[in-house]
Amino acid sequence: MSATKQQTLFQPARPVLTVSQLSAMLRTSIESQFADLWLEGEVSNLRLPGSGHVYCTLKDEFSQIRAVLFRSTALRLRFSLQEGMCIIVRGRLTVYEPRGEYQIVLDSVEPKGIGALQLAFDQLKARLAAEGLFDEGKKRALPSFPRSVGIVTSPTGAAIRDMLSVLHRRWPTLHVIVVPVPVQGEGAAQRIANAVAMLNEEDLVDVMIVGRGGGSLEDLWSFNEEIVVRAIAASRVPVVSAVGHETDVTLTDFAADRRAATPSAAAETVVPVLAEVVERLHILTVRGVQAMARHCAFEQRRLEVQVGRLAEIRFRIRQQCQRIHDAIARLQTVTWDRVASSRDAVRDRQRALAGLNPVFVVKRSLAAITFLTQRLERQIVVLGDGRKRRMAAIAAQLAQLSPLAILGRGYSILSRARDGVILRKAVDARLDEELIARLSQGQLRCTVKRVLPDPSM
């Protein structure tokens, strides 16, 4: 056995990996070493496909890395990612094996320099304002004297106790409907929106208060949810927003028809004080009675003056009646005179019309037609003879000018047989060319044997 074959037999086999195997090994290694990391970068190449996943690239001044936010995590994101936004993310590093690229799978995302809730608040406020949900022209006036008030809030907080106390103190007979809802936590926004819709559908109240006591931005976030804002903006019943304290601002404040600084202030806004209303009604009643008494006295004096003038009015009426009778008599006289004059005029017209009887007019016209017909016939004969003489003279002139008359004097017209062109000069003919000679009677077909020049040339 040769030395080369011996060396080949005892040489160990080389480990050869496929690309997929290498990618899997790299993914396992990277995921074990970078299972949890924080990263800061700028968003670029943002893509939002229909699957609900979010794809982007995080970059800084010198490098970049691909990032993916899966749908389940993206749904929990309170704000919208935008191109150029600086964010701080937490996630795990992995390898996307089909392309052999490493990327970071994001578990949480925070905007840099501003809280996520504040950013989500600003973004949603701008979007809803662009849709017109906060337009002042859509705000409605609150009823002056509501019969029923609805309250959408937590049944256990201090806010409901304060509002009920103020409402019953100001208007003890007021009908109040409380719709208990959670005001924070998972599902609170949906419950609040459902309560607003229910009060609208049942048509139970004239005005409603939606709110709660104070808290942090996160505690008040249910009143910043889009579903709650849209429900309040779509409400047919006027809504007063009473969320938190004076310094707390939520999106429901912009969508509602009126914003109150506190829940207690909201209760004071929707109803007046019954005692003050009763007192004002008493004052207005007394003033109305006094005004009516003064008005009745004034009208009594006017009536007495008018009664005193009735005698004068009777005298004037009698005078006017006398004048009317005189005018009627004069009118009758004038009318009879006009009738007599019109009868004479009618007789004169009848006599004039008798001479214009259509029978006489027709007879005269028939005699005139016979005479005119004879004149017309004589004139037609005269004109016909003149036209005949003129046409004979014109025919004689045309006969003298006719080419056929010239041919009758011994002349002929030569034309080429191939195209019918009339020859005016001998040089226009070619040797052996066929010509047609037209005479006064018949034609001749000739062949050119010789072309002679004009002796005068």
Secondary structure, 3 states (H helix, E strand, C coil): CCHHHHHHHHCCCCCCCCHHHHHHHHHHHHHHHCCCEEEEEEEEEEECCCCCCEEEEEECCCCEEEEEECHHHHCCCCCCCCCCCEEEEEEEEEEECCCCEEEEEEEEEEECCCCHHHHHHHHHHHHHHHHCCCCHHHCCCCCCCCCEEEEEECCCCHHHHHHHHHHHHHCCCCEEEEEECCCCCCCHHHHHHHHHHHHHHHCCCCEEEEEECCCCCCCCHHHHCHHHHHHHHCCCCCEEEEECCCCCCCHHHHHCCEECCCHHHHHHHHCCCHHHHHHHHHHHHHHHHHHHHHHHHHHHHHHHHHHHCHHHHHHHHHHHHHHHHHHHHHHHHHHHHHHHHHHHHHHHHHHHHHCCCHHHHHHHHHHHHHHHHHHHHHHHHHHHHHHHHHHHHHHHHHHHHCHHHHHHCCCCEEEECCCCCECCCHHHCCCCCEEEEECCCCEEEEECCCCCCCCCC
